[in-house]
Amino acid sequence: MASLIHAIITIIFRADQIISGIGINILALGLPGLLSSTMFGTPSSTPPVVKWFKPVNISWIERIPIAGEIFSGHSILVYFSFIVVVITFVIFRETRFGLRIIASGENPSALEVAGISVVKYRFYGVLLSGILGGAGGAYLSISHGTQFIKNMSAGRGYIALAALILGKWKPVPVFLACLLFGFADALQIRLQGKFGIPVEFIQMIPYILTILILAGFIGKAIPPKASGKPYYRGGEKL
């Protein structure tokens, strides 16, 4: 739903994407608490539920030293994310649909000249990203945990944006960047309570890593040329 609202605001009404994104984020901070308070009597969390996506134990992988601990015992959504990377790579490299989505953000005028709707393919891109983002939210609330808790994403959406920039808008490098940030997040969990360091400083590790990488270790990251720019058909903007 949030991606649909964002698509309408930015593609149909051609509003600034950053302003729309900030507005939707502010709405997302307050609306869940309001709904939770109305439905369950508390604004901070919902009642616990049975996990919808329980861990999947893969016996033949578990027999492999080290690898068994890494790759077995995860939610089906974790394995689905690996499949999504492969599907996304193939779609963008080998299909007309994927190439048209790329063109809608890189060179929308070329799509228009070919008689293809820029608006339609931009909608596809935003809505598909919303579906994948929703899957991440589902993982946090009904797979990794058993309830919705206010601000449970804890800034991970911004880390995902950093991974996108680090991966330079390419599926496989973005996936590897996500693994890097995921490793940093897992590391801070394992280090909590050790070495006598206050837990608040340990929890900062993923965010400090994000800042350091974006500040000087990624080189030149060039976004799609038409990214964030409203599209006007032909000579419409005169």
C-alpha distance (Angstrom), angle and dihedral (degrees) to the residues before:
residue distance angle dihedral
M1 . . .
A2 3.82 . .
S3 3.80 91.2 .
L4 3.82 90.7 49.8
I5 3.81 90.8 52.1
H6 3.80 90.2 47.2
A7 3.81 91.3 48.8
I8 3.81 93.3 50.8
I9 3.81 92.7 47.3
T10 3.79 96.5 46.7
I11 3.82 104.2 30.4
I12 3.80 103.2 33.4
F13 3.81 99.4 30.5
R14 3.81 94.1 27.6
A15 3.79 95.3 -135.4
D16 3.79 121.8 164.4
Q17 3.81 109.4 -78.4
I18 3.80 94.6 -142.4
I19 3.80 93.2 52.3
S20 3.80 90.9 46.8
G21 3.80 91.4 48.4
I22 3.81 93.0 49.4
G23 3.80 90.8 48.4
I24 3.79 92.9 50.6
N25 3.82 90.7 47.2
I26 3.81 90.8 52.5
L27 3.81 89.0 48.8
A28 3.81 89.7 48.9
L29 3.80 90.6 53.8
G30 3.80 94.2 55.2
L31 3.80 107.6 27.0
P32 3.85 98.5 63.2
G33 3.80 90.6 52.0
L34 3.80 90.7 49.9
L35 3.81 92.3 49.3
S36 3.81 92.0 44.7
S37 3.80 91.1 50.1
T38 3.80 91.5 48.7
M39 3.80 95.5 46.1
F40 3.81 103.2 32.5
G41 3.80 105.6 18.5
T42 3.81 96.5 -114.9
P43 3.82 128.4 83.5
S44 3.80 97.5 -157.1
S45 3.80 103.7 59.6
T46 3.78 146.5 -4.8
P47 3.82 126.2 -120.7
P48 3.83 113.9 -82.4
V49 3.79 117.1 -95.8
V50 3.77 134.5 -165.1
K51 3.79 110.5 -86.4
W52 3.79 109.9 -98.2
F53 3.79 94.3 -160.4
K54 3.78 109.8 43.1
P55 3.82 123.2 -169.7
V56 3.79 115.4 -78.8
N57 3.79 114.3 -139.2
I58 3.81 113.6 -154.3
S59 3.79 105.9 -160.4
W60 3.82 99.2 -161.4
I61 3.81 91.7 50.8
E62 3.81 92.3 46.2
R63 3.82 88.9 61.3
I64 3.81 90.6 62.1
P65 3.83 112.0 89.6
I66 3.84 115.1 -114.0
A67 3.82 92.5 -10.2
G68 3.80 89.9 68.4
E69 3.80 91.6 59.8
I70 3.81 91.8 46.8
F71 3.80 103.0 44.3
S72 3.81 105.2 29.1
G73 3.79 130.9 69.6
H74 3.80 98.9 38.4
S75 3.79 132.8 128.3
I76 3.81 117.9 -89.4
L77 3.82 86.4 -114.9
V78 3.81 89.7 64.6
Y79 3.81 91.3 55.0
F80 3.80 89.3 43.6
S81 3.82 89.0 58.4
F82 3.82 90.0 59.6
I83 3.80 89.9 51.7
V84 3.82 91.2 48.2
V85 3.81 90.6 57.0
V86 3.80 91.5 54.6
I87 3.81 93.0 44.6
T88 3.81 91.8 48.0
F89 3.80 91.8 49.2
V90 3.80 92.0 50.7
I91 3.81 93.7 44.9
F92 3.80 93.6 50.9
R93 3.78 94.2 43.8
E94 3.79 104.2 36.6
T95 3.81 111.8 24.2
R96 3.80 135.7 72.1
F97 3.77 90.0 -133.5
G98 3.80 92.5 58.5
L99 3.78 94.3 43.7
R100 3.80 90.3 51.2
I101 3.79 91.7 51.7
I102 3.81 88.9 50.9
A103 3.79 90.8 48.5
S104 3.82 91.8 50.2
G105 3.79 88.1 63.3
E106 3.80 98.9 32.2
N107 3.81 106.0 36.8
P108 3.82 112.1 -2.0
S109 3.82 92.1 169.1
A110 3.81 89.1 65.8
L111 3.81 89.6 56.3
E112 3.78 91.6 50.5
V113 3.81 91.9 49.8
A114 3.82 88.1 52.9
G115 3.81 89.8 53.6
I116 3.82 94.3 -109.8
S117 3.81 122.4 136.5
V118 3.81 111.0 -111.3
V119 3.81 90.5 -168.6
K120 3.79 92.5 55.2
Y121 3.80 95.2 51.5
R122 3.77 93.3 43.6
F123 3.80 87.3 53.8
Y124 3.81 89.5 50.8
G125 3.80 91.1 52.4
V126 3.81 95.9 48.4
L127 3.81 94.9 43.6
L128 3.81 93.5 47.9
S129 3.80 90.2 50.3
G130 3.80 88.1 50.8
I131 3.80 91.4 52.7
L132 3.81 91.7 51.7
G133 3.80 91.2 45.6
G134 3.80 88.7 50.8
A135 3.81 89.6 52.9
G136 3.80 88.0 55.2
G137 3.79 90.2 51.8
A138 3.80 90.5 48.6
Y139 3.79 89.4 53.1
L140 3.80 92.2 53.2
S141 3.82 95.8 47.4
I142 3.82 106.2 35.1
S143 3.80 104.9 19.0
H144 3.80 111.0 29.6
G145 3.81 88.1 32.1
T146 3.78 136.1 11.6
Q147 3.81 102.2 -125.8
F148 3.77 144.8 29.5
I149 3.81 113.2 -96.3
K150 3.79 122.8 -172.8
N151 3.82 112.0 -95.9
M152 3.81 90.8 -0.2
S153 3.80 92.0 152.6
A154 3.85 87.6 66.9
G155 3.79 94.8 -160.2
R156 3.80 96.4 -48.2
G157 3.79 89.8 132.1
Y158 3.79 89.8 64.6
I159 3.80 89.8 47.8
A160 3.81 87.7 52.9
L161 3.81 88.3 53.6
A162 3.80 88.6 51.1
A163 3.82 89.1 51.1
L164 3.81 89.2 52.3
I165 3.80 90.6 53.7
L166 3.81 92.8 43.4
G167 3.82 90.0 50.6
K168 3.83 89.9 47.6
W169 3.80 93.8 -128.0
K170 3.83 94.2 -61.6
P171 3.85 119.7 126.6
V172 3.81 101.3 -131.0
P173 3.84 97.5 41.5
V174 3.83 89.2 46.0
F175 3.81 89.2 51.8
L176 3.82 90.7 51.3
A177 3.80 89.9 48.3
C178 3.82 89.3 52.5
L179 3.81 89.3 52.3
L180 3.80 89.3 52.3
F181 3.79 93.1 52.0
G182 3.80 90.2 42.0
F183 3.80 89.1 54.3
A184 3.83 89.7 51.6
D185 3.81 90.3 50.8
A186 3.82 92.0 49.0
L187 3.80 89.8 47.0
Q188 3.79 93.4 55.4
I189 3.81 89.9 51.2
R190 3.81 91.7 52.2
L191 3.81 93.3 46.3
Q192 3.80 96.4 51.4
G193 3.78 111.5 115.8
K194 3.79 94.0 15.9
F195 3.83 133.1 108.6
G196 3.80 90.4 15.1
I197 3.81 92.2 -87.8
P198 3.84 115.3 146.1
V199 3.80 109.6 -102.9
E200 3.82 91.8 -125.5
F201 3.80 90.5 65.1
I202 3.80 91.7 47.8
Q203 3.80 91.2 51.9
M204 3.81 89.4 55.7
I205 3.84 92.9 66.5
P206 3.87 98.2 94.5
Y207 3.81 92.1 45.9
I208 3.80 94.7 46.1
L209 3.80 89.2 49.2
T210 3.81 89.4 51.2
I211 3.80 92.0 52.1
L212 3.81 93.8 46.1
I213 3.79 93.7 49.6
L214 3.79 94.8 46.3
A215 3.80 91.7 44.0
G216 3.75 98.4 58.4
F217 3.78 120.1 -23.5
I218 3.80 106.1 73.4
G219 3.79 101.1 63.3
K220 3.76 118.5 -148.5
A221 3.81 112.4 -12.0
I222 3.79 111.1 -170.7
P223 3.82 115.3 -165.3
P224 3.82 122.7 -148.8
K225 3.80 107.2 -66.2
A226 3.82 95.4 -119.8
S227 3.80 95.8 38.3
G228 3.80 110.8 133.9
K229 3.79 93.2 7.3
P230 3.82 119.8 116.8
Y231 3.79 113.6 -124.9
Y232 3.78 122.3 -126.1
R233 3.79 117.6 -167.2
G234 3.79 115.4 -122.2
G235 3.78 110.2 -45.8
E236 3.79 94.5 -17.3
K237 3.82 94.5 124.4
L238 3.81 99.9 65.5
